[in-house]
Amino acid sequence: MRPIAEPHAQLLHRLRDLAREELLPRFPARLSVSEKSDGSLVTSADHAVDARFRQVAGALFPGMHVLSEEQPREEQEAVLARGEDFWLVDPLDGTTNFAGGMPFFAVSAALIRDGRVEFGATYDPIRDEMFSAQRSRGLLLNGERPPPRRFEAERLEQCIALVDFKRLPPILAQALARQAPYRSQRNLGACALEWAWLAAGRADLYLHGGQALWDCAAGARMLAESGGHLTDLDGGPVFRRSLSKPSAVAASSRTLHERWLRWLDEKRRGCAPT
């Protein structure tokens, strides 16, 4: 495993600093909270991290554009339309958790080069955990290889699954509620951090009915570097250079992913649970 290349290593240090300086003093203090047109929350902390990240990215990667969750949609579309490399950032992954005082949130950033995720980082300031991955260099946790999995699940019934029910097709959500194939299920409320935990071996399966590119980009790189596998429900790519919100099906190994996807495909196509 090779170390993270410069200037990406510098970005990790700056990302850690800005998250601790902008997020921790605001948590769980009172802060400005508003609602976007899609019903999701945005806070003053989101905007503060967004501004700081742009300064950091501008200094380390001069001239490179930034696409942030907090930009107006027309600005996001303009970055994508240029066809150039860019930084993708979720200034506060898990905003609802943050606003509600739940200590599970992160800052996530990814470098998109030639239409692919070249580098990704997700930092959890509560636990001081920096997950990062660069293409063909492996997954790192605070600069080191993550500890080995305590238990390698081989069958679906042995797995811990991270599942977001509210965005799933109703027939699939009902099948999971009535006849879940896994051992246990969690929904932690911060997509990018959930991806990092999956890549680090803290869960075995993942399912989400639809998420934005800033939710999955860094995590997709991390999971691939840790030997996991991911697709959408139809077997296509999860990360897309688009503002569409594809589904996400992932697992810690290709074998588990094939079994997980097969089970989901049967249920969503109307096969009655037995």
ZIJOCOR-V72013 format. One record per residue. N is the residue number from 1. SS is DSSP state (~ for helix, > for strand, _ for the rest). PSI is psi in radians with two decimals (* if undefined). Layout:
BEGIN
N & SS & PSI
N & SS & PSI
END
This chain:
BEGIN
1 & _ & 2.18
2 & _ & 2.61
3 & _ & 2.84
4 & _ & 2.34
5 & _ & 2.69
6 & _ & 2.61
7 & _ & 0.24
8 & ~ & -0.63
9 & ~ & -0.66
10 & ~ & -0.68
11 & ~ & -0.64
12 & ~ & -0.76
13 & ~ & -0.76
14 & ~ & -0.65
15 & ~ & -0.74
16 & ~ & -0.79
17 & ~ & -0.82
18 & ~ & -0.61
19 & ~ & -0.75
20 & ~ & -0.62
21 & ~ & -0.58
22 & ~ & -0.52
23 & _ & -0.86
24 & ~ & -0.72
25 & ~ & -0.39
26 & ~ & -0.02
27 & _ & 2.14
28 & _ & 0.78
29 & _ & 2.93
30 & _ & 2.48
31 & _ & 2.86
32 & _ & 2.19
33 & > & 2.32
34 & > & 2.99
35 & > & 2.33
36 & _ & 3.05
37 & _ & -0.46
38 & _ & 0.05
39 & _ & -0.17
40 & _ & 2.79
41 & > & 2.66
42 & > & 2.46
43 & > & 2.99
44 & ~ & -0.47
45 & ~ & -0.71
46 & ~ & -0.83
47 & ~ & -0.63
48 & ~ & -0.78
49 & ~ & -0.70
50 & ~ & -0.82
51 & ~ & -0.74
52 & ~ & -0.70
53 & ~ & -0.69
54 & ~ & -0.65
55 & ~ & -0.79
56 & ~ & -0.84
57 & ~ & -0.66
58 & ~ & -0.63
59 & ~ & -0.67
60 & ~ & -0.48
61 & _ & 1.23
62 & _ & 2.36
63 & _ & -0.13
64 & _ & 2.36
65 & > & 2.77
66 & > & 2.29
67 & > & 2.06
68 & > & 2.63
69 & _ & -0.51
70 & _ & 0.01
71 & _ & 2.68
72 & _ & 2.63
73 & ~ & -0.66
74 & ~ & -0.57
75 & ~ & -0.66
76 & ~ & -0.80
77 & ~ & -0.63
78 & ~ & -0.70
79 & ~ & -0.79
80 & ~ & -0.66
81 & ~ & -0.41
82 & ~ & -0.45
83 & _ & 0.28
84 & _ & 2.96
85 & _ & 2.62
86 & > & 2.85
87 & > & 2.37
88 & > & 2.23
89 & > & 2.39
90 & > & 1.78
91 & > & -0.58
92 & > & 1.66
93 & > & 2.11
94 & _ & 0.74
95 & ~ & -0.70
96 & ~ & -0.73
97 & ~ & -0.84
98 & ~ & -0.86
99 & ~ & -0.51
100 & ~ & 0.00
101 & _ & 0.24
102 & _ & 2.15
103 & _ & 1.04
104 & _ & 1.62
105 & _ & 2.95
106 & > & 2.99
107 & > & 2.36
108 & > & 2.42
109 & > & 2.60
110 & > & 2.51
111 & > & 2.10
112 & > & 2.02
113 & > & 2.21
114 & _ & 0.63
115 & _ & 0.05
116 & > & 2.79
117 & > & 1.92
118 & > & -0.61
119 & > & 2.48
120 & > & 2.57
121 & > & 2.41
122 & > & 2.15
123 & > & 2.23
124 & > & 1.81
125 & _ & -0.40
126 & _ & -0.78
127 & _ & 0.00
128 & _ & 0.90
129 & > & 2.13
130 & > & 1.93
131 & > & 2.30
132 & > & 2.68
133 & > & 2.34
134 & > & 2.52
135 & _ & 2.22
136 & _ & 0.27
137 & _ & -0.01
138 & _ & 2.99
139 & > & 2.39
140 & > & 2.56
141 & > & 1.97
142 & _ & 0.73
143 & _ & 0.00
144 & > & 2.81
145 & _ & 2.33
146 & _ & 2.66
147 & _ & 2.63
148 & _ & 2.67
149 & _ & 2.42
150 & _ & -0.49
151 & _ & 2.19
152 & _ & 1.82
153 & _ & 2.38
154 & _ & -0.39
155 & _ & 2.68
156 & ~ & -0.66
157 & ~ & -0.13
158 & ~ & -0.05
159 & _ & 2.63
160 & > & 2.23
161 & > & 2.41
162 & > & 1.94
163 & > & 2.23
164 & > & 1.84
165 & ~ & -0.57
166 & ~ & -0.30
167 & ~ & 0.13
168 & _ & 2.67
169 & _ & 2.39
170 & ~ & -0.71
171 & ~ & -0.59
172 & ~ & -0.73
173 & ~ & -0.70
174 & ~ & -0.72
175 & ~ & -0.70
176 & ~ & -0.65
177 & ~ & -0.59
178 & ~ & -0.59
179 & ~ & 1.06
180 & _ & 2.36
181 & _ & -0.14
182 & _ & 3.00
183 & _ & -0.77
184 & > & 2.77
185 & > & 2.54
186 & > & 2.65
187 & _ & 1.92
188 & _ & -0.20
189 & _ & 0.23
190 & _ & 1.72
191 & ~ & -0.87
192 & ~ & -0.66
193 & ~ & -0.59
194 & ~ & -0.74
195 & ~ & -0.76
196 & ~ & -0.72
197 & ~ & -0.70
198 & ~ & -0.82
199 & ~ & -0.59
200 & _ & 0.01
201 & _ & 0.27
202 & _ & -0.10
203 & _ & 2.95
204 & _ & -0.56
205 & > & 2.75
206 & > & 2.50
207 & > & 2.26
208 & > & 2.38
209 & _ & -0.30
210 & _ & 2.07
211 & _ & 2.68
212 & _ & 2.87
213 & ~ & -0.54
214 & ~ & -0.31
215 & ~ & -0.62
216 & ~ & -0.26
217 & ~ & -0.99
218 & ~ & -0.75
219 & ~ & -0.61
220 & ~ & -0.73
221 & ~ & -0.75
222 & ~ & -0.81
223 & ~ & -0.73
224 & ~ & -0.69
225 & ~ & -0.35
226 & _ & 0.05
227 & _ & 0.11
228 & _ & -3.13
229 & > & 2.57
230 & > & 2.54
231 & > & 3.10
232 & _ & -3.10
233 & _ & -0.37
234 & _ & 0.12
235 & _ & 0.10
236 & _ & -3.12
237 & _ & 2.59
238 & _ & -0.92
239 & _ & 2.24
240 & _ & 2.53
241 & _ & 1.24
242 & _ & 2.74
243 & _ & 0.12
244 & _ & 2.88
245 & _ & 1.47
246 & _ & 2.79
247 & _ & 2.92
248 & > & 2.21
249 & > & 2.16
250 & > & 2.82
251 & > & 2.85
252 & _ & -0.18
253 & _ & 2.79
254 & ~ & -0.67
255 & ~ & -0.82
256 & ~ & -0.68
257 & ~ & -0.75
258 & ~ & -0.74
259 & ~ & -0.71
260 & ~ & -0.84
261 & ~ & -0.68
262 & ~ & -0.76
263 & ~ & -0.81
264 & ~ & -0.70
265 & ~ & -0.72
266 & ~ & -0.78
267 & ~ & -0.71
268 & ~ & -0.29
269 & _ & 0.14
270 & _ & 0.13
271 & _ & 2.18
272 & _ & 2.37
273 & _ & 2.49
274 & _ & *
END
